[in-house]
Amino acid sequence: MAAEQTSPDRGGALSLQIALSAIAGFATTLVWALVGGGYFWPGWVWFGAAAAAGLHLVIVGALSAAPGPYRALRIQAEASALLLSVEVAVWALSGGGTFWPIWVLIVLATALAVHWVVVRNRDGGREQQLEERVDVLTRTRRGAVDVQAAELRRIERDLHDGAQARLVALSMHLGRAEARLEDQPELADLLRQAREEAGSAIAELRDLARGIAPPVLADRGLAAALDGLGRRSAIPVTVEAEIVRRPPPVVETAAYFVAAEALTNAAKHAGGAAARIRAVEEGDALIVEVADSGRGGADPDGGGLTGLRARVEALDGRLTVTSPIGGGTVVRAELPCGS
């Protein structure tokens, strides 16, 4: 608020000074004309007024200049221009002759050039440091994402090979015990309830493991995982996967979940319309596209799609959603997978 108030005040003071200087110049010029002319001494009045106004203008420009490495360079350039103008005016009012202000011009230009080189070198060094910092952060983020993906796959394997296997064995033992206690209905009923609870726990663990990453994704790759996703879907799904090189695991996982979430949304909101999953390589990018022929009108900023966008952008990818009302919905993810 203070800056907004002072800026008009500075401009008003400068305008007032210019107006007063012009009045003084015209007044002295009128006096010179009335006394018979001759040597044009009012030129020195005009010169002093112009020099003062120029100095005021430089000060206002310095105070309003945006902070940054080029602020001091701008102030020096404006002050040098004012000083050179003063020297040229003094030379002209003194009768001309040898153009000695050229030496002033050389000195000021040299100093300005040196200052410019220093600022450019300093700014270039800062840009290089920023680029190196961005590279470090990019590598660090990529490493963190890879570690997270590997850890999730390890958890999925542990759930599948450890907890699920133990619960399946427990359920089988409970079933055998239940069969042996047919003559004791109460105990058999308790064992049956325990076996059903174990079965529910197995189902929940399977859903949890599938939510992390399906085993087929790690074992057989993205194309097989997408094919299984389409076969399990509640709506008709066509899968087109043309993947020659296997992407990095973190990219495979992100692509799978983009397809899974988009297909889940289609099953909920597309009114039973058919869908298509397409996964292809284009240059150094993996393109995953899920399209349905439903009602459209999907909100690109909805909770599920926002989460997918964050997952894709964490890999420097891009997620776009096209969903005109009545024209179906297309969710497209572009994931970089080059070396």
N, C-alpha and C positions, 0 to 999 in steps of 0.2 A: 504494500500500500504506500509506503514511504517513497519507493522508487517511482511509482506512478505519479506522485504528487510533485517530486522534485524535477522530473523531466520537463513538464510544461513550464515550470519556473525558470529553468535554465534557458529554454527557448525564448521566453518572454524577455529575460534580461538581455539576451543577445540582440533581439529585435530592437529593444529600447536603445542599446548602445549604438547600433547601426543608424537608427533614426537621428540620434543626437549628433553623431559624427557627421552625417550628411548635412544637418542644419548648420553645424560649425563650418563645414567646407564651403557650402553655398554662401554663408555670411561673409567669410573672408574673401571669397572670390568676388562678391559684390563690392566690398570695400576696395579691393585691388582695382576693379574696373572704374570705380568712382574717382579714385585718386589719379587716374591717368594711365594705368597699365604699366608697362615696363617689364622688369624682371618678374616672372610669375612666382613670387614667393608663397602664394597660397598652396602651391604644390606640396610644400613641406607640411602644411596642416592636413591636407588630404592624405599624405603619406603616413603621418602619425596616427590619424584616425583609422586608416586601413590596417596599419600594423597592429593597433590595439584590438580592432575587431577580429583580425586573423588569430591573434593570440587567444582571445576569448573563445573563438571557434575551436581551436586546437584543444583547449582545456575541456570544453563541453564534450568534444569527441572522445577524449581520454576517459572522462568520467562515465560515459555511456557505452564504452566499448565492452563487448562480451568478454568474460574471463577466458583465458586460454593462452597457449604458447605464442600466438601471433598478436596478442594485444600490445605488448611492448614494441613489436616491430611496426605495427600500425601507427602508434604514437610517435615513434622516431621518424617515420616517413612523413607524417603531417607536420611535425616540427621542422624537419629539414626543408620541406617545401616552403614553409613560412619564412624561414631564415634566408633561403635563397631568393625569395621574392623581395624581402627587405633589402638585400644586397644589390639586387638588380635595380630596384627603385632608387637607392642612394646613388648608384653609378649614373643613372639617367638624370637625376636631379642635379648632379654635380657637373653636368656638361658632357657626359659621355667620354670619349677617348678610348684608351686601351681597355678592353673588356676584362678587367681584373676579376669580376665575379666567377669567371670560369674556374679559378683555383678553389673557390668556395664550393662550387658544384662538384669538382673532382673529389675533394675531401669528404663532403657529405655523401656522395654516391658510394665511395669506397667503404665508409663506415656502415652505410645501410646494407651494402652487399655482404660484408663480413657478418653483420648481425643476422641476415637472412640465411647464410650458410650454417651458422651455429644453430639457429632455430630448426632448420630442416634436418640437420644431423641428429639433433636431440629428439625431434618428433619421429624421425625414422627409427631411431633406436627404441623409442617407446612402442612404436607399432610392431617392431620385431619381437619385443618382449611379450606384447599382447598375443601375437600369433603363436609364439612358443607356448604361452600359458594355455591358449585354446587347444593346441595339439595335446598338451599334457592332460588337460581335463577330458578331452575326447577319448584318449587312450584309457584313462582311469575309469571313465564311465563305461566304456566297452568292456574293460576287464571285470568291473563290478557286475555288469549285466550277465556276462558269461559265467561268472562264479555263481550268481544267483540261479541261473538256468541249470547248471550242473548240480547244484544243491537240491533243487526241486526234483530233478530226475532221480537223484539218489534217494530222496524221501519216498518217491513213488515206488522205486524198486523195493525199498525196505517194507513199505506197506503191503506190496503185492507178495513178496517172498517171505516176509516175516509174520506180521500180525494177521494177515488174511489166511495164510497157510495154517497157523496155529488155531485160529477160530474154526476153520473147516475141519481140522482134526478133532477139535473139541466137540463140534456138532455131530460128527460121526460117532464118537464115543458115547455121547448122550443118547443118540439113536439106538445104539446097541444095548445100552443099559435100560432104556425104555422098553425094548423088546423083551428083555429078560424079566421085567417086573410086571408083566401083564396080569399076574394074579394078585398084584397089589395096586389097585387103581389109583389110590391117592399118590403114591410115590411115582407111578408112571405119569400121572398128570403133571406133577412138578417137573419131572424130567422133560416132558413134552414142552412145557412153557419155557424151560431153560434152553432147549434146542431151538425154539422159535426166536427167542431173544438173540441167541448166537447167530441165527440166520439173518436177523435184522441188522446186527452189527456188521456182518460180512457185507451186506448190501450197502450200508452206509460207507464202509471203508472203500468199496469198489467205486462208489460215486465220488468219494474224496480223491482217490487216486486218479480217476479219469479227469477230475477237475484240475489236477496238477499237470498231467500229461499222460495220454493213453500209451500203454506199453507198445502198441504197434507203431507209434510214431518213432520211438527210439530203435525198434527192431527192424522195421521195413521202410520207414521214411514217410514223407508227407503225403505222397500220392495214395498209399495204402490207408493212411489214417483218414484222409478225406473221403475215400471210398467207403470206409466203415462208418464215418459220420453220416454220409448220405443214406446208407442202408438203414441206419437206426432212426432216421428222422421221421417225424409224424406226418410229413407231407412228401409228395413225389419230388425226388431230387435227381438231377443229372450231374455227373461229375466229369469234368474234363481236366486232366492233369498231364502236362507235358513238361516234365522236369528232368533234364539230362544230368546236370551236376547236383549232387545233394548239398543243400545250403547248410550253413553252420547251425548247430542245434538250437541256439537262441532264436534264430530267424525262423526255423521250422516251428518252434513252439508258438511264436507270435502269430505266424500265418495260420496255424491250426486253430488258435483261439479266436482269431478274427472270423474265420469261417464258421466256427461253432456258435459264437455269439450272434452273428448275422443270421445264421440258419434258425437259431432259437427265436429270434425276433420275427423272422418270416413265418414260422409256425404259429406264433401268437397273434400276429396282426395282419397277415396276408389273406386271411379267410380261406385257408386250405388251398391256395393257388400253388402251382408248381414252382420250383426254384432250380437254379443252376449254380454250381460251384465251378469256377475256372481258375486254374493255377498254371501259370506259364512263366518262363524266363524271358526277360527282355533286356539284353545287354548284361549289365552287372546288377540287375534288380529282379526280384521275385514279385510277380503280380498275382495277387489273390483277389478274386472278384466273386461276390455272391449277389445274384440277381433273382428277383421274384416278380411275378406278374399280378401282384395283389393291388390293394387300394392305394398304396403310396401314402404320402403325407407324413413320413417319418421325421421325427425331430432330430437333426444332426447333433444337437447339444444335449440329447437325453443321457441319462445316467450310464446305460450300457455302452453306448457309442462313445461317450466321453472317455470311459475307461479304456476302450479299444484304441482310441486316438492317442492317449497317453502311452500305452504300451508300444504302439507303432513309432511314435515320435521319439521315444527313448532310444530307438535304434536308428535315428536319423531318417526314418521313413515318413510316409505321408498317407493319410487316410481321408478319403472323400466319400460323401454320401449324396446320392442323387435320388430324390424321392418326390416327383411331382404328384399332386393329387390325381388319383385315377390312372397313373402311369407306371405303377410298380416302384420298386426300390432297388437301387444298385449300391452296394457297399464295396469300395475298391481300396485295397491297400497296396502301396508300393514300398517294398522292403529292400534296402541295399544288401547285397550278399556277395559283392566282389571281394577280391583279396586285398 
